[in-house]
Amino acid sequence: RYLWAASLETLDFLPVLRADPVSGLLLTDWYSNPETPNERFKASVYILDTSLRADALRVTIFRQEKDASGAWVEASVNPATGREIENAILTRARQLRLNQIDD
């Protein structure tokens, strides 16, 4: 439950397309930052285990850019981006767990 809550909080700026806490799947819809309207992102989070370890979840980031004709085309994503989001989710999940223990 901590990874689930942390995933929702960490990616709260992205519109949720599908959220299934039973299967541990969170899919977001495309999001464009108003400051960079020619690119957009979406994410998928798979929670694979309840332990608060790096191998307990997998985050995939997708990115598209507009080409010269205005069509969206796939673009590369820095491989570190997914790991950074995974680390942010894990950090938040650990905070949530500690807050629960303190209460």
All heavy atoms as an XYZ file, in Angstrom:
825
protein
N       0.807     -1.206      0.000
C       0.000      0.000      0.000
C       0.845      1.262      0.000
O       0.443      2.281     -0.512
C      -0.978     -0.026      1.155
C      -0.350      0.216      2.499
C      -1.372      0.194      3.592
N      -0.724      0.515      4.844
C      -1.367      0.765      5.926
N      -2.663      0.716      5.949
N      -0.723      1.049      7.020
N       2.041      1.183      0.589
C       2.906      2.365      0.611
C       3.413      2.714     -0.783
O       3.452      3.881     -1.161
C       4.079      2.162      1.569
C       3.643      1.895      2.986
C       3.870      0.671      3.579
C       2.991      2.873      3.725
C       3.468      0.413      4.878
C       2.575      2.632      5.028
C       2.817      1.398      5.596
O       2.405      1.154      6.877
N       3.806      1.700     -1.537
C       4.269      1.956     -2.901
C       3.146      2.511     -3.760
O       3.369      3.390     -4.603
C       4.838      0.685     -3.525
C       6.210      0.252     -3.022
C       6.578     -1.112     -3.575
C       7.268      1.278     -3.389
N       1.945      2.005     -3.564
C       0.797      2.480     -4.337
C       0.529      3.950     -4.036
O       0.410      4.777     -4.942
C      -0.432      1.621     -4.041
C      -1.608      2.037     -4.838
C      -2.703      2.728     -4.395
C      -1.816      1.838     -6.239
N      -3.554      2.960     -5.439
C      -3.042      2.427     -6.576
C      -1.072      1.216     -7.239
C      -3.554      2.403     -7.866
C      -1.576      1.194     -8.523
C      -2.797      1.788     -8.822
N       0.423      4.277     -2.750
C       0.153      5.664     -2.359
C       1.283      6.588     -2.817
O       1.023      7.692     -3.315
C      -0.037      5.750     -0.846
N       2.516      6.133     -2.684
C       3.660      6.951     -3.093
C       3.680      7.161     -4.605
O       4.039      8.244     -5.084
C       4.953      6.294     -2.629
N       3.282      6.145     -5.363
C       3.221      6.286     -6.825
C       2.195      7.330     -7.220
O       2.455      8.186     -8.072
C       2.873      4.942     -7.473
O       3.869      3.991     -7.228
N       1.033      7.273     -6.605
C      -0.018      8.257     -6.910
C       0.424      9.663     -6.545
O       0.185     10.609     -7.308
C      -1.309      7.889     -6.177
C      -2.046      6.659     -6.694
C      -3.192      6.295     -5.753
C      -2.563      6.871     -8.103
N       1.067      9.815     -5.404
C       1.519     11.141     -4.979
C       2.637     11.672     -5.873
O       2.638     12.835     -6.251
C       2.007     11.091     -3.533
C       0.899     11.007     -2.520
C       1.432     11.072     -1.099
O       2.504     11.675     -0.874
O       0.761     10.513     -0.213
N       3.583     10.823     -6.204
C       4.735     11.260     -6.996
C       4.332     11.673     -8.409
O       4.873     12.628     -8.964
C       5.793     10.134     -7.061
O       6.165      9.785     -5.720
C       7.022     10.559     -7.831
N       3.370     10.976     -8.970
C       2.942     11.256    -10.349
C       1.609     12.010    -10.401
O       0.920     11.973    -11.422
C       2.843      9.948    -11.133
C       4.160      9.173    -11.261
C       3.924      7.825    -11.926
C       5.182      9.983    -12.027
N       1.278     12.720     -9.334
C      -0.034     13.366     -9.268
C      -0.241     14.465    -10.302
O      -1.363     14.863    -10.567
C      -0.318     13.894     -7.868
C       0.555     15.074     -7.481
O       1.573     15.322     -8.148
O       0.220     15.742     -6.487
N       0.832     14.941    -10.928
C       0.684     15.974    -11.965
C       0.280     15.376    -13.315
O      -0.116     16.097    -14.219
C       1.986     16.775    -12.116
C       3.139     15.960    -12.622
C       3.467     15.975    -13.969
C       3.889     15.176    -11.762
C       4.527     15.223    -14.447
C       4.958     14.427    -12.230
C       5.278     14.443    -13.570
N       0.382     14.046    -13.449
C      -0.012     13.372    -14.686
C      -1.450     12.874    -14.571
O      -1.829     12.329    -13.521
C       0.912     12.174    -14.962
C       2.380     12.489    -15.212
C       3.199     11.205    -15.247
C       2.552     13.252    -16.501
N      -2.258     13.024    -15.611
C      -3.635     12.520    -15.539
C      -3.640     10.984    -15.547
O      -2.967     10.352    -16.354
C      -4.295     13.081    -16.799
C      -3.166     13.388    -17.730
C      -1.967     13.682    -16.888
N      -4.384     10.406    -14.621
C      -4.443      8.946    -14.509
C      -5.389      8.393    -15.571
O      -6.527      8.835    -15.703
C      -4.918      8.527    -13.104
C      -5.118      7.021    -13.022
C      -3.908      8.984    -12.054
N      -4.890      7.427    -16.327
C      -5.683      6.762    -17.342
C      -6.296      5.490    -16.772
O      -7.475      5.205    -16.972
C      -4.815      6.439    -18.558
C      -5.499      5.802    -19.750
C      -6.519      6.766    -20.359
C      -4.465      5.419    -20.803
N      -5.482      4.732    -16.041
C      -5.959      3.485    -15.432
C      -5.200      3.256    -14.135
O      -3.978      3.382    -14.095
C      -5.720      2.321    -16.386
C      -6.185      1.003    -15.842
C      -6.107     -0.083    -16.889
N      -6.428     -1.350    -16.275
C      -5.863     -2.494    -16.585
N      -4.957     -2.545    -17.545
N      -6.192     -3.592    -15.978
N      -5.924      2.925    -13.094
C      -5.316      2.648    -11.800
C      -5.953      1.389    -11.229
O      -7.160      1.361    -10.994
C      -5.513      3.825    -10.852
N      -5.146      0.375    -11.034
C      -5.637     -0.895    -10.497
C      -4.749     -1.316     -9.335
O      -3.704     -1.940     -9.541
C      -5.646     -1.967    -11.584
C      -6.272     -3.273    -11.129
O      -6.617     -3.390     -9.933
O      -6.407     -4.172    -11.961
N      -5.158     -0.977     -8.110
C      -4.312     -1.303     -6.962
C      -4.180     -2.806     -6.712
O      -3.193     -3.247     -6.138
C      -5.001     -0.605     -5.792
C      -6.397     -0.369     -6.232
C      -6.360     -0.260     -7.727
N      -5.139     -3.590     -7.171
C      -5.072     -5.039     -6.961
C      -3.928     -5.642     -7.783
O      -3.136     -6.437     -7.286
C      -6.419     -5.714     -7.308
C      -6.310     -7.219     -7.225
C      -7.514     -5.197     -6.390
N      -3.829     -5.245     -9.054
C      -2.757     -5.764     -9.902
C      -1.478     -4.931     -9.792
O      -0.438     -5.334    -10.291
C      -3.205     -5.824    -11.361
O      -3.398     -4.518    -11.869
N      -1.557     -3.764     -9.146
C      -0.383     -2.910     -8.994
C       0.001     -2.187    -10.258
O       1.174     -1.953    -10.520
N      -0.980     -1.801    -11.052
C      -0.726     -1.135    -12.326
C      -1.286      0.278    -12.303
O      -2.456      0.492    -11.983
C      -1.370     -1.922    -13.472
C      -1.291     -1.314    -14.859
C       0.149     -1.227    -15.326
C      -2.114     -2.137    -15.832
N      -0.442      1.230    -12.634
C      -0.846      2.625    -12.745
C      -0.387      3.131    -14.096
O       0.813      3.116    -14.403
C      -0.203      3.463    -11.628
C      -0.414      4.967    -11.684
C      -1.890      5.317    -11.537
C       0.403      5.662    -10.618
N      -1.337      3.529    -14.938
C      -1.041      4.080    -16.260
C      -1.532      5.511    -16.301
O      -2.668      5.792    -15.913
C      -1.736      3.278    -17.356
C      -1.386      1.803    -17.464
C      -2.259      1.127    -18.520
C       0.072      1.628    -17.791
N      -0.692      6.394    -16.793
C      -1.122      7.782    -16.929
C      -1.406      8.074    -18.394
O      -0.974      7.360    -19.284
C      -0.047      8.760    -16.421
O       1.054      8.776    -17.319
C       0.408      8.401    -15.023
N      -2.134      9.145    -18.599
C      -2.381      9.630    -19.949
C      -1.278     10.625    -20.293
O      -0.456     10.984    -19.454
C      -3.761     10.290    -20.001
C      -4.355     10.301    -21.394
O      -3.656      9.893    -22.349
O      -5.512     10.712    -21.542
N      -1.264     11.081    -21.520
C      -0.255     12.033    -21.960
C      -0.402     13.354    -21.221
O      -1.512     13.805    -20.948
C      -0.369     12.277    -23.459
C       0.035     11.092    -24.267
C      -0.797     10.237    -24.926
C       1.360     10.610    -24.496
N      -0.065      9.255    -25.554
C       1.269      9.462    -25.308
C       2.623     11.036    -24.092
C       2.374      8.736    -25.720
C       3.732     10.322    -24.510
C       3.606      9.188    -25.313
N       0.730     13.971    -20.936
C       0.772     15.271    -20.276
C       1.765     16.154    -21.015
O       2.899     15.738    -21.280
C       1.207     15.138    -18.817
C       1.552     16.452    -18.174
C       0.549     17.318    -17.762
C       2.874     16.846    -18.006
C       0.858     18.535    -17.181
C       3.196     18.060    -17.433
C       2.176     18.897    -17.019
O       2.486     20.117    -16.453
N       1.327     17.368    -21.333
C       2.218     18.365    -21.930
C       2.368     19.527    -20.965
O       1.368     20.098    -20.525
C       1.645     18.902    -23.252
O       1.741     17.938    -24.255
N       3.591     19.871    -20.672
C       3.856     21.037    -19.849
C       3.548     22.262    -20.710
O       4.003     22.345    -21.849
C       5.329     21.029    -19.435
C       5.686     22.158    -18.513
O       5.108     23.237    -18.555
N       6.670     21.911    -17.680
N       2.780     23.213    -20.196
C       2.460     24.406    -20.985
C       3.702     25.156    -21.485
O       3.643     25.835    -22.504
C       1.650     25.279    -20.026
C       1.106     24.331    -19.013
C       2.119     23.223    -18.895
N       4.818     25.010    -20.782
C       6.044     25.688    -21.196
C       6.737     24.992    -22.359
O       7.568     25.590    -23.040
C       6.998     25.800    -20.010
C       6.457     26.674    -18.897
C       7.380     26.714    -17.696
O       8.520     26.219    -17.780
O       6.950     27.248    -16.664
N       6.414     23.711    -22.592
C       6.993     22.950    -23.705
C       5.874     22.196    -24.425
O       5.766     20.973    -24.322
C       8.065     21.953    -23.205
O       7.488     21.141    -22.191
C       9.284     22.662    -22.664
N       5.022     22.917    -25.155
C       3.849     22.290    -25.762
C       4.157     21.327    -26.909
O       3.266     20.601    -27.350
C       3.028     23.481    -26.262
C       4.034     24.563    -26.475
C       5.096     24.351    -25.438
N       5.391     21.285    -27.373
C       5.735     20.395    -28.485
C       6.277     19.043    -28.026
O       6.789     18.279    -28.838
C       6.738     21.066    -29.425
C       6.090     22.190    -30.197
O       4.898     22.155    -30.483
N       6.865     23.200    -30.523
N       6.186     18.764    -26.734
C       6.543     17.449    -26.231
C       5.554     17.047    -25.149
O       4.942     17.892    -24.496
C       7.984     17.387    -25.712
C       8.219     18.102    -24.417
C       9.638     17.933    -23.893
O      10.429     17.143    -24.452
O       9.968     18.599    -22.906
N       5.380     15.746    -25.021
C       4.468     15.238    -24.001
C       5.011     13.925    -23.440
O       5.826     13.254    -24.080
C       3.060     15.065    -24.555
C       2.920     14.045    -25.659
C       1.500     14.037    -26.199
N       1.318     12.971    -27.198
C       0.167     12.657    -27.736
N      -0.923     13.328    -27.386
N       0.076     11.683    -28.615
N       4.549     13.607    -22.232
C       5.031     12.438    -21.515
C       3.862     11.631    -20.969
O       2.784     12.173    -20.723
C       5.881     12.865    -20.304
C       7.110     13.624    -20.668
C       7.084     14.998    -20.789
C       8.296     12.956    -20.875
C       8.229     15.700    -21.119
C       9.441     13.645    -21.206
C       9.418     15.017    -21.330
N       4.113     10.351    -20.762
C       3.200      9.527    -19.983
C       4.051      8.481    -19.280
O       5.225      8.275    -19.618
C       2.097      8.898    -20.826
C       2.502      7.800    -21.754
C       1.263      7.233    -22.443
C       1.628      6.099    -23.377
N       0.413      5.493    -23.955
N       3.464      7.838    -18.282
C       4.222      6.889    -17.473
C       3.393      5.656    -17.186
O       2.163      5.696    -17.170
C       4.644      7.543    -16.154
N       4.100      4.560    -16.955
C       3.460      3.356    -16.440
C       4.265      2.901    -15.232
O       5.498      2.955    -15.230
C       3.398      2.251    -17.494
O       4.695      1.838    -17.867
N       3.545      2.507    -14.200
C       4.168      2.015    -12.972
C       3.617      0.623    -12.717
O       2.396      0.428    -12.695
C       3.859      2.933    -11.765
C       4.479      2.369    -10.490
C       4.347      4.346    -12.026
N       4.510     -0.313    -12.530
C       4.139     -1.684    -12.177
C       4.711     -1.976    -10.797
O       5.929     -1.950    -10.609
C       4.701     -2.693    -13.182
C       4.203     -2.483    -14.578
C       4.943     -1.773    -15.505
C       2.968     -2.996    -14.964
C       4.480     -1.568    -16.788
C       2.502     -2.789    -16.257
C       3.258     -2.082    -17.156
O       2.793     -1.878    -18.426
N       3.833     -2.227     -9.844
C       4.272     -2.599     -8.502
C       4.317     -4.116     -8.475
O       3.292     -4.789     -8.616
C       3.327     -2.016     -7.434
C       3.366     -0.489     -7.519
C       3.738     -2.511     -6.046
C       2.381      0.225     -6.641
N       5.519     -4.648     -8.294
C       5.760     -6.078     -8.410
C       5.809     -6.791     -7.065
O       5.723     -8.018     -7.009
C       7.081     -6.310     -9.160
C       7.193     -5.582    -10.507
C       8.616     -5.634    -11.023
C       6.223     -6.181    -11.505
N       5.974     -6.032     -5.985
C       6.108     -6.620     -4.656
C       5.722     -5.567     -3.630
O       5.682     -4.378     -3.946
C       7.568     -7.052     -4.454
C       7.766     -8.012     -3.298
O       6.836     -8.196     -2.490
O       8.868     -8.593     -3.201
N       5.466     -5.993     -2.413
C       5.092     -5.048     -1.366
C       6.298     -4.517     -0.595
O       6.162     -3.565      0.164
C       4.121     -5.709     -0.360
O       4.757     -6.871      0.180
C       2.813     -6.074     -1.025
N       7.459     -5.106     -0.804
C       8.650     -4.647     -0.095
C       9.113     -3.311     -0.658
O       8.888     -2.998     -1.823
C       9.762     -5.689     -0.196
O      10.084     -5.918     -1.541
N       9.747     -2.536      0.176
C      10.202     -1.202     -0.231
C      11.642     -1.279     -0.741
O      12.563     -0.712     -0.179
C      10.087     -0.224      0.944
C       8.689     -0.042      1.508
C       8.689      0.972      2.637
C       7.704      0.343      0.433
N      11.784     -1.997     -1.861
C      13.086     -2.172     -2.511
C      12.969     -1.749     -3.970
O      11.882     -1.720     -4.540
C      13.516     -3.637     -2.461
C      13.650     -4.213     -1.084
C      14.176     -5.633     -1.148
N      13.721     -6.336     -2.339
C      13.158     -7.543     -2.318
N      12.955     -8.161     -1.185
N      12.797     -8.127     -3.442
N      14.116     -1.492     -4.576
C      14.147     -1.029     -5.971
C      13.546     -2.045     -6.931
O      12.938     -1.668     -7.934
C      15.571     -0.692     -6.387
N      13.679     -3.332     -6.642
C      13.135     -4.342     -7.558
C      11.647     -4.601     -7.331
O      11.065     -5.461     -7.974
C      13.929     -5.644     -7.479
C      13.889     -6.287     -6.098
O      13.428     -5.634     -5.136
O      14.329     -7.442     -5.984
N      11.032     -3.840     -6.455
C       9.609     -4.013     -6.177
C       8.720     -3.217     -7.123
O       7.501     -3.389     -7.127
C       9.293     -3.631     -4.736
N       9.304     -2.339     -7.918
C       8.500     -1.596     -8.885
C       9.312     -1.298    -10.134
O      10.540     -1.309    -10.119
C       7.948     -0.297     -8.286
C       8.871      0.887     -8.106
C       8.049      2.155     -8.131
C       9.586      0.799     -6.786
N       8.577     -1.071    -11.201
C       9.190     -0.727    -12.484
C       8.435      0.455    -13.066
O       7.213      0.420    -13.212
C       9.119     -1.912    -13.436
C       9.820     -1.663    -14.748
C       9.879     -2.879    -15.633
N       9.190     -4.019    -15.049
C       8.342     -4.806    -15.703
N       8.079     -4.590    -16.960
N       7.761     -5.825    -15.113
N       9.159      1.483    -13.400
C       8.576      2.691    -13.989
C       9.096      2.821    -15.417
O      10.293      2.715    -15.657
C       8.949      3.950    -13.179
C       8.457      5.208    -13.881
C       8.401      3.870    -11.765
N       8.177      3.040    -16.339
C       8.544      3.285    -17.727
C       7.981      4.640    -18.132
O       6.801      4.923    -17.890
C       7.977      2.187    -18.651
O       8.391      0.910    -18.159
C       8.474      2.358    -20.071
N       8.825      5.445    -18.722
C       8.423      6.775    -19.183
C       8.413      6.771    -20.705
O       9.329      6.263    -21.350
C       9.398      7.860    -18.682
C       9.522      7.815    -17.158
C       8.973      9.244    -19.166
C       8.231      8.102    -16.423
N       7.365      7.344    -21.265
C       7.230      7.477    -22.715
C       7.224      8.961    -23.054
O       6.654      9.769    -22.311
C       5.923      6.837    -23.197
C       5.805      5.390    -22.820
C       5.191      5.026    -21.632
C       6.321      4.406    -23.645
C       5.082      3.688    -21.271
C       6.220      3.066    -23.287
C       5.599      2.714    -22.098
N       7.846      9.302    -24.160
C       7.944     10.706    -24.575
C       7.670     10.810    -26.062
O       8.109      9.963    -26.845
C       9.346     11.208    -24.263
C       9.603     12.637    -24.632
C      10.993     13.060    -24.135
N      11.353     14.305    -24.755
C      12.223     14.458    -25.737
N      12.866     13.419    -26.214
N      12.483     15.638    -26.230
N       6.945     11.849    -26.430
C       6.690     12.141    -27.831
C       6.957     13.616    -28.098
O       6.807     14.452    -27.203
C       5.239     11.819    -28.219
C       4.912     10.354    -28.213
C       3.476     10.091    -28.665
O       2.610     10.961    -28.612
N       3.237      8.861    -29.111
N       7.340     13.893    -29.338
C       7.537     15.265    -29.795
C       6.736     15.471    -31.066
O       6.478     14.513    -31.802
C       9.013     15.529    -30.098
C       9.916     15.487    -28.911
C      11.376     15.724    -29.277
O      11.758     15.449    -30.437
O      12.123     16.182    -28.407
N       6.381     16.718    -31.325
C       5.706     17.028    -32.578
C       6.750     17.163    -33.686
O       7.785     17.795    -33.504
C       4.911     18.336    -32.460
C       3.618     18.178    -31.713
C       2.792     19.432    -31.811
C       1.485     19.248    -31.060
N       0.683     20.473    -31.077
N       6.431     16.561    -34.833
C       7.333     16.715    -35.976
C       6.923     17.960    -36.771
O       6.039     18.712    -36.358
C       7.362     15.446    -36.839
C       6.024     15.133    -37.507
O       5.098     15.976    -37.467
O       5.909     14.030    -38.076
N       7.540     18.160    -37.916
C       7.295     19.359    -38.725
C       5.842     19.475    -39.176
O       5.327     20.575    -39.362
C       8.227     19.372    -39.932
N       5.171     18.326    -39.332
C       3.773     18.364    -39.772
C       2.797     18.493    -38.608
O       1.590     18.568    -38.810
C       3.442     17.098    -40.571
O       3.470     15.964    -39.720
N       3.317     18.486    -37.369
C       2.456     18.620    -36.197
C       1.983     17.293    -35.633
O       1.199     17.267    -34.687
N       2.455     16.183    -36.201
C       2.077     14.853    -35.696
C       3.003     14.458    -34.538
O       4.180     14.823    -34.517
C       2.174     13.824    -36.815
N       2.454     13.726    -33.588
C       3.251     13.241    -32.475
C       4.071     12.036    -32.910
O       3.544     11.113    -33.507
C       2.360     12.845    -31.298
C       1.688     14.004    -30.638
C       0.386     14.354    -30.737
C       2.290     14.973    -29.779
N       0.130     15.479    -29.997
C       1.282     15.875    -29.389
C       3.580     15.171    -29.292
C       1.529     16.955    -28.539
C       3.821     16.241    -28.437
C       2.809     17.119    -28.080
N       5.364     12.042    -32.604
C       6.255     10.924    -32.920
C       7.032     10.540    -31.657
O       7.310     11.380    -30.807
C       7.235     11.266    -34.066
C       6.492     11.477    -35.368
C       8.074     12.482    -33.735
N       7.361      9.252    -31.578
C       8.111      8.757    -30.425
C       9.468      9.457    -30.351
O      10.097      9.717    -31.370
C       8.316      7.250    -30.522
C       7.026      6.447    -30.536
C       6.183      6.648    -29.289
O       6.734      6.666    -28.162
O       4.958      6.798    -29.429
N       9.893      9.746    -29.127
C      11.178     10.387    -28.904
C      11.905      9.634    -27.788
O      11.280      8.938    -26.986
C      10.983     11.854    -28.521
N      13.197      9.780    -27.752
C      13.977      9.067    -26.748
C      13.772      9.679    -25.363
O      13.467     10.855    -25.226
C      15.459      9.075    -27.117
O      15.942     10.398    -27.113
N      13.953      8.823    -24.377
C      13.871      9.236    -22.971
C      15.188      8.846    -22.322
O      15.691      7.744    -22.530
C      12.698      8.516    -22.260
C      12.660      8.871    -20.785
C      11.377      8.838    -22.922
N      15.731      9.731    -21.547
C      16.955      9.425    -20.814
C      16.677      8.226    -19.903
O      15.735      8.252    -19.114
C      17.373     10.637    -19.990
C      18.680     10.444    -19.273
O      19.091      9.324    -18.984
N      19.340     11.548    -18.973
N      17.467      7.154    -20.000
C      17.221      5.965    -19.175
C      17.237      6.248    -17.678
O      16.591      5.546    -16.902
C      18.367      5.016    -19.553
C      18.893      5.511    -20.845
C      18.605      6.984    -20.898
N      17.921      7.282    -17.261
C      17.973      7.625    -15.839
C      16.650      8.174    -15.330
O      16.377      8.125    -14.129
C      19.091      8.629    -15.588
N      15.813      8.678    -16.214
C      14.546      9.285    -15.802
C      13.663      8.294    -15.056
O      13.132      8.598    -13.985
C      13.805      9.867    -17.016
O      14.664     10.796    -17.678
C      12.528     10.561    -16.590
N      13.492      7.102    -15.599
C      12.674      6.086    -14.933
C      13.234      5.713    -13.578
O      12.491      5.577    -12.597
N      14.560      5.566    -13.492
C      15.188      5.227    -12.209
C      15.007      6.346    -11.193
O      14.777      6.089    -10.007
C      16.669      4.922    -12.407
C      16.922      3.572    -13.061
C      18.388      3.201    -13.040
N      19.272      4.182    -13.662
C      19.534      4.254    -14.965
N      18.967      3.403    -15.797
N      20.354      5.168    -15.439
N      15.097      7.587    -11.646
C      14.908      8.720    -10.729
C      13.486      8.741    -10.177
O      13.281      9.019     -8.988
C      15.230     10.029    -11.437
C      16.700     10.212    -11.725
C      17.003     11.407    -12.605
O      16.075     12.188    -12.921
O      18.177     11.575    -12.987
N      12.517      8.444    -11.022
C      11.129      8.406    -10.549
C      10.925      7.218     -9.613
O      10.254      7.337     -8.581
C      10.149      8.399    -11.734
C      10.252      9.743    -12.468
C       8.722      8.135    -11.264
C       9.481      9.827    -13.739
N      11.512      6.077     -9.934
C      11.450      4.924     -9.024
C      12.021      5.295     -7.660
O      11.422      4.980     -6.623
C      12.219      3.736     -9.595
C      11.534      3.058    -10.745
C      12.396      1.991    -11.405
O      13.569      1.783    -10.971
O      11.910      1.355    -12.347
N      13.170      5.972     -7.657
C      13.777      6.376     -6.390
C      12.905      7.359     -5.629
O      12.797      7.284     -4.401
C      15.174      6.979     -6.628
C      16.188      5.936     -7.036
O      16.035      4.753     -6.738
N      17.223      6.366     -7.736
N      12.263      8.276     -6.338
C      11.365      9.226     -5.679
C      10.172      8.501     -5.062
O       9.750      8.822     -3.939
C      10.892     10.285     -6.677
N       9.635      7.526     -5.775
C       8.504      6.745     -5.252
C       8.937      5.957     -4.019
O       8.240      5.938     -2.994
C       7.925      5.816     -6.336
C       7.239      6.639     -7.428
C       6.961      4.794     -5.731
C       6.834      5.847     -8.658
N      10.094      5.314     -4.095
C      10.591      4.544     -2.946
C      10.842      5.435     -1.733
O      10.505      5.072     -0.605
C      11.864      3.798     -3.324
C      11.670      2.559     -4.167
C      13.003      2.088     -4.738
C      11.012      1.455     -3.370
N      11.414      6.588     -1.966
C      11.667      7.526     -0.864
C      10.359      7.943     -0.215
O      10.226      7.943      1.015
C      12.437      8.760     -1.377
O      13.696      8.324     -1.899
C      12.657      9.778     -0.279
N       9.377      8.276     -1.032
C       8.076      8.691     -0.483
C       7.393      7.532      0.237
O       6.790      7.721      1.295
C       7.169      9.233     -1.598
C       5.836      9.729     -1.112
C       6.013     10.877     -0.125
N       4.722     11.260      0.422
C       4.531     11.593      1.690
N       5.530     11.640      2.541
N       3.327     11.911      2.105
N       7.488      6.321     -0.303
C       6.882      5.148      0.340
C       7.502      4.908      1.711
O       6.793      4.589      2.678
C       7.042      3.921     -0.553
N       8.804      5.075      1.799
C       9.477      4.906      3.099
C       9.034      5.971      4.081
O       8.845      5.696      5.265
C      10.986      4.920      2.899
C      11.484      3.686      2.169
C      12.980      3.703      1.938
N      13.386      2.533      1.192
C      14.078      2.568      0.063
N      14.460      3.730     -0.461
N      14.401      1.447     -0.559
N       8.849      7.205      3.599
C       8.346      8.274      4.467
C       6.947      7.942      4.974
O       6.645      8.134      6.160
C       8.318      9.605      3.716
C       9.666     10.175      3.407
C       9.586     11.373      2.467
O       8.564     11.620      1.824
N      10.683     12.111      2.362
N       6.096      7.472      4.074
C       4.732      7.107      4.470
C       4.743      5.998      5.515
O       3.972      6.025      6.476
C       3.917      6.680      3.251
C       3.582      7.762      2.241
C       2.973      7.153      0.980
C       2.647      8.793      2.847
N       5.611      5.021      5.326
C       5.713      3.915      6.279
C       6.195      4.417      7.638
O       5.646      4.044      8.675
C       6.654      2.845      5.751
C       6.731      1.641      6.657
C       7.535      0.526      5.997
N       7.659     -0.589      6.887
C       8.694     -0.812      7.676
N       9.711      0.030      7.679
N       8.734     -1.848      8.474
N       7.217      5.273      7.639
C       7.711      5.819      8.895
C       6.655      6.660      9.597
O       6.527      6.615     10.819
C       8.978      6.647      8.659
C      10.231      5.838      8.338
C      11.382      6.772      7.942
C      10.623      4.956      9.495
N       5.904      7.439      8.826
C       4.827      8.245      9.418
C       3.778      7.358     10.046
O       3.212      7.681     11.091
C       4.188      9.146      8.364
C       5.102     10.264      7.933
O       6.082     10.564      8.599
N       4.796     10.866      6.796
N       3.492      6.217      9.428
C       2.508      5.275      9.968
C       3.011      4.679     11.274
O       2.256      4.520     12.227
C       2.244      4.153      8.945
C       1.191      3.175      9.354
C      -0.203      3.743      9.236
O      -0.438      4.681      8.486
N      -1.126      3.199      9.980
N       4.291      4.347     11.325
C       4.878      3.765     12.540
C       4.871      4.785     13.674
O       4.592      4.450     14.822
C       6.321      3.269     12.259
C       6.274      2.069     11.313
C       7.046      2.901     13.540
C       7.626      1.640     10.791
N       5.173      6.046     13.346
C       5.216      7.101     14.370
C       3.850      7.410     14.951
O       3.754      7.862     16.083
C       5.833      8.381     13.794
C       7.322      8.223     13.499
O       7.921      7.270     14.029
O       7.858      9.044     12.743
N       2.799      7.177     14.163
C       1.439      7.481     14.641
C       0.987      6.407     15.558
O       0.725      6.102     16.467
C       0.452      7.562     13.484
C       0.701      8.796     12.622
O       1.431      9.688     13.076
O       0.182      8.842     11.511
